Amino acid sequence: MSKEKVLIFDTTLRDGEQSAGAGLTVNEKLEIANQLNLLGVDIIEAGFAASSEGDFDAIKKISSTLSGPTVASLARCNPEDIKKAGASLEKAKNPRIHVFISSSDVQIWHQLRKNPEEVLEMAVSSVEFAKQYCDDVEFSPMDATRTDKEYLYKILHSVISAGANTVNIPDTVGFSVPSEFGSLIQSITQNVNNISKAVISVHCHNDLGNASANSIAAVQNGARQIEGCINGLGERAGNASLEEVIMNIETRKQFLGVTTNIDTKQIYRTSRMVSDIFGFQVQANKAIVGANAFRHASGIHQDGVIKNRDTFEIMDPKSIGWTNNSLVLGKLSGRAGLKSKLEELGFKLSKQELDSAFRSFKDLANRKKNITDPDLENLMSSQRRTNIDSDSFKLEEIYVTSGTIGTPSATVTLTTPGGKKIKQKSPGTGPVDAVYKAINKIISAPNTLTEFKIDSVTKGIDAIGDVTVRVEKDEQGYLGRGSDTDIIIASAKAYINALNRMLSMQQYESK
C-alpha cells in the first residue's frame, strides 16, 4: 500500500532569519538553499521580498538558480508586496507567492484596526492578484488558532474559491496543544466544503514547546504540508524543528501512514551548516542533531547498546548522515584520503575547492597531531567564510605582545578588497582588545561589540578554538566566526568576518 506524501516547506531563510541576532548575506542564503535542495525539501521560502533589497535579491538569486524545489516569497495582503514578490520570482522555474493577513479578533481590531469583512475582502483580492504572477499561491490566516472558527472556515473557503492552492494554518503565537490543534485541522476538513481543492499546511511556533508535536497531530488529521525551520530556528522560541518532524514521519511511518521526499542522510550536514552560518549552536541534548542525541552515559544503556543497538536506539545515527568515525587523518594523509573523508561527511568539492581545502588541511595537520571529523567540519566552515570574504578584508599577519608586565599591544596587517596591504599597531587592555583596536584603524566601520564567545571544537591542548562575535550598528546585529589553534588569531578572523558581513549587508540597505 503506497503512503501519502507530506510536503516539507522550509522557512529557515525567512522565519528562521527572524531569530533575534540573525542576519544572512545573499550568498549565505544561496548556500543554505543549495543544501536544502540536496536535503530534498519541496518548498523553500527564500524570504520576504518587500522587506528589504537583500531579501529581494536573495529570492531572485535562489529562484533563478534552483530548478528542483518550489521557491516562495512571503507577501502581506497588499498589492505592492505582491508585485515585489512577483518580480523577485520572475525567473523561477517553480514560483510560489505566499500571502498572509491576520484573522484573529485581537489582531484584526488592535493591530490591523479593520473589521473582519474588510480583512476577508483583502484576503480574496490578494489571492486573485497573486494569481496574475504565478499559478501557485498559498494563503495564511495569521493567528489562526485564536481565530473564531466560523470566520476561519469562511475565509478559507473564500480564498480557495479565489484560487489558493495551499491554505496554511499558523499557530502564530504557539498557543495550541497537540490534541486541540489536531481537532482544529480535522474541523477544517469537515467544515470547509471546497477544502479538497487545496493542500492543508501548518506552521507551528514553539512558545510552549509543542511545535513539532502539533505538526505531527496535524498530519494525523489531514495536513499534507509542514512548515518549519532547520534546528527549530525562528521568531521568539522558534518554529517546528524540521529534522524532528521529518524523523517522526520516517521512524513512525507505519503508524502515521505517510512519507516525505527527504533524503534523511543530509539532515546532520544541513543542521551543521545552518548552525555555522547563523552562529547559533545546537544544544547538546537537542533531539536528532544534538551532540548527545546518540550518546549513552548510563551503564545499563551502554550494556544494552553494545549487545544490540535496538535496545536503546530507535534511529540509526547513519540514517541522518552522522558518521561514527573519529581520529582518521594526520599530517601524512594525502589528497585522496582527505577527499574521501570530506565526501563521507557530505562535502562535494571541485578540484579548485579541494586544492584550497588541502592546503588548509596540511597547515592544520602541522599544528595538530590528529584531525577529527569536527576538525574537518570546522575547516570546511573556515573555507566557506574565506570564499565568501574573497572580495573583502583579509587577515595577513598578527603580532601580539601581552603579559603581566607592560601594556598589551598588537600589530595587524590586512589586505583590503582592492589588494592593498595595510599595517596598524594599537595598545589595548588585553591582546584581543589590542587586535580589535588595530583592525578598527584599518576598517572604518563603527560598531558595538555585543557578544564574544570562545568554544573548543575538540578536546585536547591542541584543540581548535572557534570564536563567535556579534557586532551591532543602528540596532542591527552582524555575526562573525573564526577558527584557529591560536585563539587570538581566531578572534581576529571572527571580528574581520563580522565587519565584512556588516559592510556587505549595508551595501544592500543603501541601494
NORHUPE-V266425 format. One record per backbone hydrogen bond with DSSP energy under -1.0 kcal/mol. NH is the residue of the N-H (numbers start at 1). CO is the residue of the C=O. Records with the same first field share a line. If there is no record, write none. Layout:
# NORHUPE-V266425
NH=CO ; CO
This chain:
# NORHUPE-V266425
4=257
6=259
7=224
9=226
10=43
11=228
15=11
16=11
18=15
19=16
22=19
29=25
30=26
31=27
32=28
33=29
34=30
35=31
36=32
37=33
38=34
39=35
40=36
41=36
42=8
43=8
44=70
45=10
46=44 ; 72
51=48
56=52
57=53
58=54
59=55
60=56
61=57
62=58
63=59
64=60
66=62
70=42
71=94
72=44
73=96
74=47
75=98
77=100
78=76
82=78
83=79
84=80
85=81
86=82
87=83
88=84
89=85
90=87
92=89
96=71
97=136
98=73
99=138
100=75
101=140
103=142
108=104
109=105
110=106
111=107
112=107
113=108
114=108
119=115
120=116
121=117
122=118
123=119
124=120
125=121
126=122
127=123
128=124
129=125
130=126
131=127
132=129
133=130
134=130
138=97
139=166
140=99
142=101 ; 140
145=170
146=143
147=144
152=148
153=149
154=150
155=151
156=152
157=153
158=154
159=155
160=156
161=157
162=158
163=160
164=159
165=137
166=137
167=199
168=139
169=201
171=203
172=170
174=171
181=177
182=178
183=179
184=180
185=181
186=182
187=183
188=184
189=185
190=186
191=187
192=188
195=192
197=194
198=195
199=165
201=167
202=225
203=169
205=171
206=238
209=206
214=210
215=211
216=212
217=213
218=214
219=215
220=216
222=219
223=218
224=200
225=200
226=7
227=202
228=9
229=240
232=229
233=230
238=235
239=233
240=204
242=229
245=241
246=242
247=243
248=244
249=245
250=246
251=247
252=248
256=252
257=253
259=4
263=39
264=262
266=263
267=264
268=320
270=266
271=267
272=268
273=269
274=270
275=271
276=272
277=273
278=274
279=275
286=283
289=287
290=286
292=284
293=290
295=292
302=298
303=299
304=300
305=301
306=302
307=303
308=304
311=308
312=309
313=309
319=316
320=317
321=318
322=317
328=371
329=371
333=330
338=334
339=335
340=336
341=337
342=338
343=339
344=340
345=341
346=343
347=342
354=350
355=351
356=352
357=353
358=354
359=355
360=356
361=357
362=358
363=359
364=360
365=361
366=362
367=364
368=364
371=329
376=372
377=373
378=374
379=375
380=376
381=377
382=378
383=379
384=380
385=381
386=382
387=383
388=384
389=385
390=387
392=389
394=415
396=413
397=413
399=411
401=409
409=401
410=426
411=399
412=424
413=397
414=422
415=394
416=420
419=416
422=414
424=412
426=410
428=408
434=430
435=431
436=432
437=433
438=434
439=435
440=436
441=437
443=439
445=443
448=472
450=470
451=470
453=468
455=466
457=464
463=460
465=484
466=455
467=482
468=453
469=480
470=451
471=478
472=448
473=476
476=473
478=471
480=469
482=467
484=465
490=486
491=487
492=488
493=489
494=490
495=491
496=492
497=493
498=494
499=495
500=496
501=497
502=498
503=499
504=500
505=501
506=502
507=503
509=505
510=506
511=508
